[in-house]
Amino acid sequence: MNVPETAMIKAAGLATRMRPITDTMPKALISLGGKPVIDHAIDRLAAAGVKRIVVNLHYKGPMLADHLAGRRDVEIVLSPEPELLDSGGGIFQALPLLGPIFYVVNADVFWLDGTVAALVRLARAFDPRSMDGLLLLQRTVTAVGLDGPGDFMLNPIGQLRWRGETEIAPYCFTSIQLLHHRLFEGAPGGRFPLHPYWNRAIEKGRLFGIVHDSEWYHLDTPKGLAQVERRLGSRRIER
């Protein structure tokens, strides 16, 4: 098993859909189950064996940096973005701080683990010889806080393709993934999206997915946040 010791949490976004909550704080600091949502992600990454977590910053970055300075259980390195670098450029800027393989987790998702932690399942399934990326997928019909026709089709050996324009996809992307540096070969730096590099990996048969075996929640709007809080209810949120 290739156990990544580094990870990136993407926390630079403007989170306009979460207003008015994010008028006064970055989305990563929104409380869920009594603590900031980014701390849930950090806890899970640390429990999976990650030693260093890179967090990109932009909107209300100093507020998030002050909060992260209080973490002592794992090394946290900040990757400021004076101008937003998009989904690919933000990761590319952080590559010198990340290992050959590394987790990437968005700060606006929360998940419960099954019998085996989702991050551990990703590490166990990742084969660096045949994969440039391994995405954690959720069954579209069970995704909490996310509407739409889904994202991906999954073939019998786990390779991904995007759904067609008229298709309904059984799986959506959870914003949790395990990537190899190789995915970004030839990237220009600066601002660019991640999707073209996923597409290149799909064409080569090197982008794979596994299906999450528990609940997953997308925190996108105040209404969605309230829905997640109600869903969790009195359930104990695991550290």
N, C-alpha and C positions, 0 to 999 in steps of 0.2 A: 504494500500500500504506500502510495506517495502522499505523505502527510505535509501539506503546506504549512510553513511557519510564518508566512506573511499574508496580509489581506488588505483590501481597500474598502472603506465605507464611503459611498458617494453621498455627500451632504451639502453640495454647493448650490443646489437649485433655489429658485425664487419662491416656489411653493405658492403661486398665486391662487390656485384652486382651494387652498386651505385658509384663505382669508375669511374672516378677520382675525383668526387665531394667530396667523403668521405676520400680522402687522407689527407684533411686538416681540417675536422670537423666531429663530430659524425652525424649520419643520422638524429637524432632528431632536429638538428639545421638547416637543409636544409630549405631554404626559400620557402614558398608557399603563394602566394597572399600577399607578402610583409612582412610576419613574419614567424619565425621558426615554423615548423609543430607541434612541441610539444606544443607550446602555443595555437594552435587551440584546441588540446585535453584538455589542462588544462582549457581553457575558458569554454568548454562544460561541463566538469565535475563540475566545480564550479557553473555553471548556474543550474545544476541538483540537487544541494544541498550538494555536497561533501565538507567536511571540511578539510580532510587530504588526500594528494596524496603522495604515496610512488613511487619513481623513482629509478629503478636499474641502476647502472653505471658500465661500464667496458672500452670499447674503447673510448679513449679521454675523460675519465670521468671528469677530472678537468675542462675542457672547458665547459662541460655541467653543472657541479656544479656551476661554476661562473655565467652562464646565469640564472640558476634557483634561485640563491640568490637574483635576482632582483624582484622576485614575492612576493607581499605582501598581495594579496587578498585571499590566501588560504595557509594553512600550507603544506609545502613540506618537506618530509623526504627522505634522500638519503639512498639507500641500495647498497653499493659498492660490486662488485663481483671481487675480485682479480683474480679468475679463473671463466670463464663463467659457470653458473649453469644450463643452458638449460631452456626450457620453463616451466618445472615443478619446478625444484630446485630453480629458481629465485623467483617464487611466494612463495614457501614454506619458504624460508629464511625470507621473508617479513611478514609472517603470524602474528607474535607478534605485528606488527604495524597496522594490519588491523582488521576491525570489523568482526562480525559473517558472514555477507554477504558483498561483495565488488565488485566493478567493476574492470575489467582488460582490458586495452586498449593498443595496440601496438603503438609505437611512429611513425610508418611509414604508418599510414592510415589517410585519411581525408574523412569526410562525410558531406553531407547536410541533414538537418532535414526536415521532413514533417510537417504536421499540429501540431503534438505533437513531442517533442524532442525524439530522439531514446533512449537516456538513461532513460528518464522518462517512455517510453513504456516498457523498460526492467523491471524497478522497479515495474510498475503496474502489469506486467504479472508474476512476480516471486512469487512462492508459496514455502516457506521454508519447508513446510510439505511434499511436493512431489518431490521437485527438489533439486539436488546437483549443477546443473549448468544450465544457460539459455544463449544461444548463439544468437547473432544477425547475421542473414543470409542475403545475397544479392542474388537476382536472377542471376544465372551464366551468362546469356546472356546480362545482363546490367552492370556487373562489369567493371569498367574502370581501365585499367592497369593490369588486371589479365587474363591470358589465361589458358585454361585447361578444363577438363571434370567436374569440380565442386567437391564438397565434400560430401554433405549430402542429404539424403531423409528425408522427414518430413511426419509423419502420421497425421491423422485427428485431434488428440488431441495435436499435437505439439511435440511428442517424436521423437528423432533423431536416425538414423542409417547411417553408412557409405555407400557410393555407392559400389556396387559390382564391380569386376575387369572389367567387360564388360559393365557396365552401364554408362550412362551420367547422372550426378546428376543435378537437377534443381537449387540447392542452393550451394553457397560457403560461407565459414566462413569469416566474416569481421574483425576478430581479435579484436572484441568488445564483452565482455561477462560479465555476473553477476554470481559470484560463491559463494558457501557456504563453510565455513571451513571444513565441513564434507567431501567434495570431497577428501581431502588429508589425511584422516585417514589411519594410517599405513605407510605413506610415510617415506623413509629412511633418508631424508636430503641429502645434497651434490648435485651432478649433476644428474639430471634425467629429462626425457621428460614428458610433460603433457598428451600426448595421452593415455597411459595405464590407467590413472585415468578417463579420458573421457570414455574409453572403459568399465571400471567397472561400471560407472554410466549408460551407455547405456544398459548393461546387466541387470541392476536392473530397467530399465525403468525410470531413474531419470535424464537423460540429455535431455533438451528440446531446442527448437529454436523458434524464431519469425522472420518474414521477414521484412527487412527494407523497408520503403515506400518512399524513395527518393534516391538520387544518392550517390554512394560510390566509393572511389578512392584508388587504391593501389599504393604506391610510392616505386617501386622496382629497377628501373634502370634509368639512365639519360634520355633515350628515353621515358620511361613511365612518368617521371616527366614532360617532355616537353609536352607530350600528355595531361596530367591533366591540365597544365597551359593553353593550347589552349582550352580545353573543358570548363574550367571556364571562359576564355575570359574576357569580361568586366562585367561578373556577379558579383554582390556584394557578397563577402564572409562574412557570418554572424558570428558575435562574439558570 
